[in-house]
Amino acid sequence: LTTRLVSNSLINVKMLRPSSSGTGVPLFSFAATDATQYIYAKLSTISGLDVYLYDSDFNQIGSRLSFTGSSGTVRNAMYSLRVGATYFVKVEGYRSDYTGSYWVTFNETGNEPQ
């Protein structure tokens, strides 16, 4: 199951330690609204994240977005995508840090979501 992302709407997610089978790793989906899309992640109570983008065949696009920081730290990555196509965002705790919460979203403007 995936959670559908809405452009510029930050979703607050609580990160839980995944099982050995990988279940519990959050997976989000969205349809590209423009040829240029920005994926955003914002730290809350977790100290770091690894964020991956996949196409509809689950091929990874680009490099992972990895970052650490304090609450409120925001990072983004820009991607050139096909308008209307479905993409998936996977979020994992940075270096096995799987406890805490964060926000995630996407948009086409490059302006940080509020």
C-alpha positions as CSV (number, residue, x, y, z in Angstrom):
1,L,0.0,0.0,0.0
2,T,1.1,3.5,-0.7
3,T,0.1,6.9,0.5
4,R,-0.8,9.4,-2.3
5,L,1.1,12.7,-2.1
6,V,-0.6,15.9,-3.0
7,S,1.5,18.8,-4.4
8,N,2.6,21.2,-1.7
9,S,0.8,19.3,1.1
10,L,3.2,18.2,3.7
11,I,2.3,14.8,5.1
12,N,3.5,14.1,8.7
13,V,4.8,10.5,9.0
14,K,5.9,8.6,12.0
15,M,8.8,6.3,11.2
16,L,8.8,2.8,12.7
17,R,11.6,0.3,12.5
18,P,10.8,-2.0,9.5
19,S,10.7,-5.8,9.8
20,S,13.4,-8.0,8.4
21,S,11.2,-8.5,5.3
22,G,11.2,-4.7,4.7
23,T,7.6,-4.1,5.6
24,G,7.1,-0.9,7.5
25,V,9.2,1.3,5.1
26,P,6.9,4.1,4.0
27,L,6.1,4.3,0.3
28,F,4.3,7.2,-1.3
29,S,3.0,7.8,-4.8
30,F,2.2,10.8,-6.9
31,A,1.4,11.8,-10.5
32,A,3.9,14.3,-12.0
33,T,2.1,17.6,-12.5
34,D,5.0,19.2,-14.5
35,A,8.1,18.0,-16.3
36,T,10.2,19.4,-13.4
37,Q,9.3,18.1,-9.9
38,Y,10.9,18.7,-6.5
39,I,10.7,16.1,-3.8
40,Y,10.9,17.5,-0.3
41,A,11.6,16.0,3.1
42,K,11.5,17.9,6.4
43,L,12.9,16.5,9.6
44,S,10.8,16.5,12.8
45,T,11.9,14.1,15.5
46,I,14.1,11.8,13.4
47,S,17.7,12.9,12.9
48,G,18.2,11.8,9.3
49,L,16.5,10.3,6.2
50,D,17.3,8.6,2.9
51,V,14.8,9.4,0.2
52,Y,14.5,7.5,-3.1
53,L,12.4,8.1,-6.2
54,Y,11.2,5.3,-8.5
55,D,9.3,5.2,-11.7
56,S,6.1,3.1,-12.2
57,D,8.2,0.0,-12.9
58,F,10.1,0.6,-9.7
59,N,13.4,1.6,-11.4
60,Q,15.3,4.0,-9.2
61,I,15.6,7.6,-10.6
62,G,18.8,9.5,-9.8
63,S,20.6,9.2,-6.5
64,R,19.2,8.9,-3.1
65,L,18.6,12.1,-1.1
66,S,20.4,11.6,2.2
67,F,20.5,14.2,5.0
68,T,20.8,14.7,8.7
69,G,20.0,17.7,10.9
70,S,17.8,19.1,13.6
71,S,14.0,19.5,13.6
72,G,12.9,21.7,10.8
73,T,15.8,20.9,8.4
74,V,14.4,20.7,4.8
75,R,16.1,19.1,1.8
76,N,14.9,18.7,-1.8
77,A,15.9,17.2,-5.0
78,M,14.9,18.2,-8.5
79,Y,13.9,15.6,-11.1
80,S,12.9,15.8,-14.8
81,L,9.8,13.6,-15.1
82,R,7.0,12.7,-17.5
83,V,3.9,14.7,-16.9
84,G,1.0,12.5,-15.7
85,A,3.2,9.4,-15.0
86,T,3.0,7.8,-11.6
87,Y,6.2,7.8,-9.4
88,F,7.0,6.4,-6.0
89,V,8.9,7.9,-3.1
90,K,10.5,5.6,-0.5
91,V,11.8,7.0,2.8
92,E,14.2,5.2,5.1
93,G,15.9,6.2,8.3
94,Y,19.5,7.5,7.7
95,R,22.0,4.9,8.8
96,S,19.5,2.7,10.5
97,D,17.8,5.5,12.5
98,Y,14.2,4.4,12.2
99,T,12.6,6.2,15.1
100,G,10.9,9.5,14.8
101,S,8.8,11.6,12.5
102,Y,9.2,13.7,9.3
103,W,7.2,15.4,6.6
104,V,7.3,14.6,2.8
105,T,5.7,16.2,-0.3
106,F,6.5,17.3,-3.9
107,N,5.9,20.3,-6.0
108,E,6.8,21.9,-9.4
109,T,7.8,25.4,-8.2
110,G,11.0,24.7,-6.2
111,N,9.5,26.9,-3.4
112,E,9.6,25.3,0.0
113,P,6.2,24.1,1.1
114,Q,4.8,25.5,4.3
